[in-house]
C-alpha cells in the first residue's frame, strides 16, 4: 500500500482537487445561440465561477425559469427591489440613466439598416431587425424581493426576463470570468 501511495498519491490528490474545484468553484460552459451577440458569440467557450456575489451588469449563467434544463448566458440588469425601465433605447434603473456601451455596435447597425445582414442566419430575426425602430422595446418593471432581472445583449432576439420572467438566486449558476475559446478572443469577460 505504501508503494501504491508513493507512486499514485500525488496523482490521486491532484484529481480529487480538480474534482472539488470543478464541482464547487469553476465550471466550463458553451455559448449556445446569439442572445449575447456581440459580447459573446455562439460556440464560444467560457469559464464561470460559482463563488461570487451578483452585481449589476455581471454576465452570468442562469437556469431558465420556464425550462430549468436550459442554461442561458445573460447580463444581470436588475437587482431585488430595482425599478428597471427602458424608454427610447435608454436604460433607467431606479430613475438613474445608465450607459450600455456593450450595445453600441448593434445599435449603430440597426440605425444604419445593417443589422438584417447580421441576422441573415435566421429569417425571423432578419425580419425583426428590418421592422424594429428601437434596439430594446420600451418597458418598465419592478424586480421583486429575492429575484433578479436579466437581459441578453442582443435585445432584438434574446429570450430573457422580458419573456421567461425574473430569476431567483438559486437559478443563478455562476458568473462568467473567462473566455478560453476561440483562442484569439481568450481573456476576461466584462
Residue frames relative to the residue before (quaternion, step in Angstrom):
aa qw qx qy qz dx dy dz
X 1.0000 0.0000 0.0000 0.0000 0.00 0.00 0.00
X 0.6300 0.5374 -0.3361 0.4488 3.59 1.02 -0.80
X 0.6413 0.5190 -0.3224 0.4642 3.57 0.99 -0.82
X 0.6369 0.5277 -0.3191 0.4627 3.58 0.97 -0.88
X 0.6919 0.4723 -0.2803 0.4687 3.60 0.83 -0.98
X 0.6248 0.5335 -0.3377 0.4593 3.58 1.02 -0.73
X 0.7227 0.4407 -0.2401 0.4752 3.57 0.94 -0.91
X 0.8219 0.2643 -0.0917 0.4962 3.58 0.85 -0.97
X 0.4349 0.7380 -0.4391 0.2708 3.62 1.21 -0.22
X 0.6737 0.4965 -0.2930 0.4624 3.56 0.88 -0.96
X 0.6491 0.5122 -0.3111 0.4686 3.57 0.99 -0.85
X 0.6587 0.5071 -0.3071 0.4632 3.59 0.90 -0.89
X 0.6550 0.4950 -0.3131 0.4773 3.60 0.93 -0.88
X 0.6482 0.5175 -0.3193 0.4583 3.61 0.94 -0.84
X 0.6652 0.4951 -0.3034 0.4693 3.59 0.94 -0.87
X 0.6429 0.5088 -0.3199 0.4748 3.59 0.99 -0.77
X 0.6406 0.5203 -0.3180 0.4666 3.57 1.01 -0.80
X 0.6433 0.5076 -0.3135 0.4798 3.59 0.95 -0.85
X 0.6556 0.5141 -0.3127 0.4563 3.60 0.93 -0.87
X 0.6600 0.4960 -0.3103 0.4714 3.60 0.92 -0.85
X 0.6513 0.5046 -0.3167 0.4700 3.59 0.92 -0.88
X 0.6640 0.5065 -0.2970 0.4631 3.60 0.91 -0.91
X 0.6980 0.4869 -0.2685 0.4512 3.57 0.95 -0.87
X 0.8366 0.2578 -0.0874 0.4754 3.57 0.86 -0.95
X 0.7768 0.3636 -0.1878 0.4788 3.62 1.09 -0.46
X 0.8292 0.0445 0.0216 0.5567 3.62 0.58 -1.12
X 0.0179 -0.7838 0.6206 0.0118 3.54 -1.23 0.52
X 0.3634 -0.7081 0.5502 0.2525 3.60 -0.99 0.75
X 0.0281 -0.7764 0.6294 0.0177 3.58 -1.14 0.69
X 0.2790 -0.7335 0.5955 0.1716 3.54 -1.28 0.45
X 0.4202 -0.6781 0.5409 0.2666 3.57 -0.93 0.91
X 0.0566 -0.7941 0.6050 -0.0108 3.55 -0.79 1.07
X 0.7858 0.2408 -0.2044 0.5317 3.57 -0.23 1.25
X 0.5434 -0.6556 0.4557 0.2593 3.51 -1.40 0.02
X 0.3950 0.7648 -0.4567 0.2248 3.62 1.19 0.15
X 0.7267 0.3841 -0.2546 0.5095 3.63 1.18 -0.30
X 0.3342 0.7150 -0.5332 0.3047 3.61 1.21 0.33
X 0.6369 -0.1887 -0.7469 -0.0311 1.70 -2.00 1.44
X 0.4390 0.7211 -0.4494 0.2923 3.63 1.25 -0.08
X 0.7812 0.0311 0.0244 0.6230 3.56 0.93 -1.00
X 0.2528 -0.7950 0.5389 0.1165 3.57 -0.94 0.86
X 0.6687 -0.4942 0.3889 0.3966 3.52 -1.29 0.51
X 0.8116 0.2730 -0.2125 0.4707 3.56 -0.92 0.94
X 0.5148 0.6292 -0.4406 0.3808 3.59 1.18 -0.18
X 0.3061 -0.7514 0.5627 0.1585 3.55 -1.16 0.70
X 0.1177 -0.8170 0.5642 -0.0201 3.50 -0.88 1.11
X 0.2598 -0.6898 0.6391 0.2199 3.51 -1.38 0.21
X 0.1332 -0.7699 0.6190 0.0790 3.55 -0.96 0.91
X 0.2926 -0.6996 0.6118 0.2249 3.52 -1.28 0.44
X 0.3457 -0.7402 0.5454 0.1876 3.54 -0.99 0.87
X 0.6621 0.4515 -0.2879 0.5243 3.56 1.32 -0.17
X 0.4173 0.6796 -0.5032 0.3329 3.57 -0.16 1.28
X 0.3657 -0.6807 0.5868 0.2420 3.52 -1.36 0.26
X 0.4236 -0.7370 0.4506 0.2726 3.64 -0.43 1.12
X 0.0049 0.7884 -0.6137 0.0434 3.54 -0.86 1.05
X 0.6506 -0.5334 0.3819 0.3826 3.52 -1.22 0.62
X 0.8372 0.1820 -0.2131 0.4696 3.53 -1.07 1.02
X 0.3851 0.6790 -0.5137 0.3560 3.61 1.22 0.27
X 0.3111 -0.6782 0.6183 0.2469 3.56 -1.19 0.53
X 0.0209 -0.8314 0.5496 -0.0789 3.53 -0.56 1.25
X 0.3323 -0.6718 0.6001 0.2794 3.53 -1.35 0.08
X 0.0534 -0.7979 0.6002 -0.0125 3.53 -1.03 0.89
X 0.4234 -0.6137 0.5864 0.3167 3.52 -1.29 0.45
X 0.4272 -0.7119 0.4840 0.2765 3.59 -0.65 1.05
X 0.5115 -0.6811 0.4283 0.3017 3.62 -0.78 0.98
X 0.7233 0.4267 -0.2564 0.4785 3.61 1.02 -0.71
X 0.7733 0.1078 -0.0884 0.6185 3.59 1.31 -0.12
X 0.1916 -0.8464 0.4867 0.1003 3.61 0.31 1.26
X 0.5994 0.5611 -0.3737 0.4316 3.62 1.19 -0.31
X 0.6614 0.4776 -0.2926 0.4988 3.59 1.30 -0.27
X 0.1804 -0.7603 0.6172 0.0918 3.55 -0.87 1.02
X 0.1156 -0.8034 0.5837 0.0219 3.55 -0.83 1.04
X 0.3136 -0.6978 0.6080 0.2123 3.54 -1.22 0.61
X 0.0978 0.8001 -0.5781 0.1272 3.58 -0.69 1.15
X 0.4463 -0.6420 0.5440 0.3044 3.54 -1.36 0.15
X 0.3887 -0.7150 0.5389 0.2174 3.56 -0.89 1.01
X 0.1089 -0.8242 0.5557 0.0088 3.56 -0.53 1.22
X 0.8308 0.1733 -0.0549 0.5260 3.57 0.71 -1.09
X 0.2633 -0.7517 0.5901 0.1317 3.56 -0.92 1.00
X 0.6986 -0.4541 0.3157 0.4539 3.62 -1.18 0.31
X 0.8083 0.2550 -0.2208 0.4826 3.56 -0.88 1.04
X 0.5387 0.6369 -0.4023 0.3773 3.61 1.21 -0.28
X 0.2445 -0.6862 0.6536 0.2055 3.50 -1.32 0.47
X 0.1248 -0.7966 0.5912 0.0170 3.55 -0.58 1.25
X 0.0253 0.8019 -0.5933 0.0653 3.54 -0.81 1.04
X 0.1137 -0.7397 0.6583 0.0807 3.51 -1.18 0.77
X 0.0789 0.7745 -0.6219 0.0846 3.53 -0.85 1.02
X 0.8448 -0.0890 0.0191 0.5273 3.58 -0.65 1.14
X 0.7028 -0.4977 0.2406 0.4478 3.56 0.89 1.11
X 0.5924 0.5344 -0.3736 0.4731 3.58 1.18 0.49
X 0.3175 -0.7517 0.5552 0.1607 3.57 -0.90 1.04
X 0.0247 -0.7521 0.6585 -0.0021 3.53 -1.06 0.94
X 0.0387 -0.7648 0.6428 0.0192 3.55 -0.97 0.89
X 0.8276 -0.0667 -0.0298 0.5566 3.53 -0.63 1.22
X 0.7253 -0.4534 0.2215 0.4683 3.55 1.04 0.87
X 0.6187 0.5373 -0.3438 0.4586 3.60 1.26 -0.20
X 0.4121 -0.7141 0.5235 0.2149 3.55 -0.95 1.00
X 0.0959 -0.7962 0.5969 0.0249 3.57 -0.94 0.97
X 0.3446 -0.7061 0.5837 0.2050 3.53 -1.12 0.80
X 0.1202 -0.7807 0.6106 0.0575 3.58 -1.02 0.79
X 0.1704 -0.8384 0.5130 0.0703 3.56 0.34 1.27
X 0.6088 0.5796 -0.3479 0.4152 3.59 1.11 -0.63
X 0.6618 0.4820 -0.3093 0.4838 3.62 1.24 -0.20
X 0.4448 0.7599 -0.4172 0.2250 3.58 1.25 -0.40
X 0.6908 0.4928 -0.3165 0.4240 3.62 0.77 -0.93
X 0.6961 0.4466 -0.2928 0.4799 3.61 0.91 -0.80
X 0.5962 0.5405 -0.3691 0.4649 3.62 1.07 -0.59
X 0.6576 0.5018 -0.3073 0.4705 3.57 0.99 -0.84
X 0.6388 0.5149 -0.3297 0.4670 3.59 0.98 -0.79
X 0.6250 0.5180 -0.3394 0.4752 3.60 1.03 -0.73
X 0.6639 0.5075 -0.3001 0.4600 3.60 0.91 -0.92
X 0.7294 0.4074 -0.2224 0.5025 3.59 1.09 -0.74
X 0.4412 -0.7114 0.4286 0.3400 3.61 1.30 0.17
X 0.4689 0.6791 -0.4356 0.3594 3.58 1.08 0.75
X 0.5146 0.6700 -0.4149 0.3378 3.60 1.23 -0.21
X 0.5565 0.5947 -0.4024 0.4181 3.61 1.13 -0.45
X 0.6273 0.5188 -0.3347 0.4747 3.61 1.09 -0.65
X 0.6193 0.5462 -0.3309 0.4567 3.58 1.05 -0.81
X 0.7453 0.3919 -0.1895 0.5051 3.57 1.10 -0.79
X 0.2924 0.8006 -0.4857 0.1940 3.60 1.21 0.26
X 0.5761 0.6062 -0.3678 0.4066 3.61 1.20 -0.43
X 0.7899 0.1851 -0.0913 0.5774 3.62 1.22 -0.39
X 0.4443 -0.7299 0.4571 0.2467 3.59 -0.56 1.17
X 0.6498 0.5200 -0.3179 0.4542 3.60 0.95 -0.88
X 0.6714 0.4899 -0.3016 0.4673 3.61 0.88 -0.93
X 0.6316 0.5393 -0.3233 0.4536 3.56 1.01 -0.84
X 0.6554 0.4999 -0.3023 0.4787 3.59 1.00 -0.84
X 0.6199 0.5356 -0.3431 0.4595 3.60 1.02 -0.77
X 0.6643 0.5012 -0.3047 0.4633 3.58 0.93 -0.88
X 0.6438 0.5447 -0.3163 0.4344 3.55 1.05 -0.80
X 0.7708 0.3607 -0.1868 0.4907 3.60 1.03 -0.76
X 0.5223 0.6635 -0.4089 0.3462 3.62 1.22 -0.24
X 0.2454 -0.7569 0.5873 0.1480 3.54 -1.09 0.74
X 0.7576 0.1575 -0.1260 0.6208 3.59 1.30 -0.32
X 0.5436 -0.6218 0.4550 0.3329 3.55 -1.21 0.50
X 0.7653 0.1421 -0.0878 0.6216 3.58 1.15 -0.67
X 0.4213 -0.7157 0.4985 0.2486 3.58 -0.67 1.10
X 0.5681 -0.5954 0.4489 0.3483 3.57 -1.16 0.62
X 0.2166 0.7426 -0.6194 0.1343 3.56 -1.10 0.80
X 0.0962 -0.7548 0.6404 0.1046 3.53 -1.35 0.18
X 0.0866 0.7909 -0.5988 0.0917 3.56 -0.96 0.90
X 0.2698 -0.7245 0.6064 0.1856 3.54 -1.23 0.51
X 0.3789 -0.7428 0.5156 0.1969 3.54 -0.77 1.12
X 0.3954 -0.7364 0.4924 0.2427 3.62 -0.66 1.04
X 0.6531 -0.4897 0.4035 0.4133 3.54 -1.29 0.37
X 0.8204 0.2303 -0.1841 0.4900 3.57 -0.96 0.89
X 0.6789 0.4474 -0.2824 0.5092 3.61 1.28 0.13
X 0.2316 -0.7469 0.6094 0.1311 3.52 -1.37 0.33
X 0.2890 -0.7348 0.5915 0.1636 3.55 -1.25 0.59
X 0.0556 -0.8177 0.5725 -0.0230 3.59 -0.66 1.15
X 0.0917 -0.7723 0.6269 0.0472 3.54 -1.20 0.66
X 0.4069 -0.6382 0.5824 0.2966 3.53 -1.24 0.49
X 0.5541 -0.6219 0.4319 0.3460 3.60 -1.09 0.58
X 0.6704 0.4387 -0.2838 0.5268 3.58 1.18 -0.51
X 0.1743 -0.8856 0.4216 0.0869 3.52 0.60 1.28
X 0.6289 0.5557 -0.3528 0.4138 3.62 1.04 -0.60
X 0.8142 0.2631 -0.1151 0.5045 3.60 1.02 -0.69
X 0.5174 0.6872 -0.4000 0.3164 3.60 1.23 -0.17
X 0.2691 -0.6861 0.6525 0.1763 3.50 -1.16 0.83
X 0.1902 0.7924 -0.5416 0.2063 3.57 -0.35 1.26
X 0.8152 -0.2621 0.1668 0.4888 3.61 -1.18 -0.39
X 0.5608 0.5796 -0.4010 0.4345 3.60 1.17 -0.33
X 0.7381 0.3664 -0.2003 0.5299 3.59 1.20 -0.57
X 0.8147 0.2658 -0.1439 0.4949 3.61 0.65 -1.04
X 0.5811 -0.6286 0.3594 0.3715 3.59 1.24 0.09
X 0.7309 -0.4088 0.3229 0.4410 3.51 -1.37 -0.14
X 0.2800 -0.7312 0.5910 0.1941 3.56 -1.26 0.44
X 0.3688 -0.7101 0.5537 0.2305 3.55 -1.11 0.68
X 0.6855 -0.5015 0.3307 0.4113 3.56 -1.23 0.40
X 0.6663 0.5032 -0.3189 0.4485 3.60 1.02 -0.71
X 0.6209 0.5167 -0.3475 0.4762 3.62 1.26 -0.17
X 0.5781 0.5513 -0.3801 0.4662 3.59 1.27 -0.24
X 0.2520 -0.8106 0.5178 0.1065 3.55 -0.61 1.17
X 0.7817 -0.2591 0.1806 0.5377 3.58 1.05 -0.64
X 0.4545 -0.6475 0.5393 0.2886 3.50 -1.39 0.10
X 0.4442 -0.6789 0.5181 0.2708 3.56 -0.95 0.91
X 0.0713 -0.8221 0.5649 0.0064 3.58 -0.77 1.07
X 0.8206 0.0911 -0.0113 0.5642 3.59 1.12 -0.53
X 0.1904 -0.7071 0.6661 0.1420 3.52 -1.18 0.75
X 0.0894 -0.8374 0.5384 0.0306 3.59 -0.63 1.07
X 0.7721 0.1391 -0.1258 0.6072 3.59 1.27 -0.01
X 0.4747 -0.1870 -0.8548 0.0952 1.55 -1.84 1.71
X 0.6714 -0.5557 0.3325 0.3604 3.51 -1.18 0.68
X 0.6665 0.5078 -0.3155 0.4454 3.61 1.03 -0.72
X 0.6959 0.4131 -0.2632 0.5252 3.60 1.29 -0.17
X 0.3641 0.7674 -0.4700 0.2400 3.58 1.31 0.05
X 0.5079 0.6309 -0.4890 0.3239 3.53 -1.04 0.84
X 0.7223 -0.4162 0.3298 0.4430 3.51 -1.36 -0.09
X 0.2761 -0.7353 0.5977 0.1608 3.54 -1.24 0.54
X 0.0748 -0.8186 0.5695 0.0007 3.55 -0.69 1.10
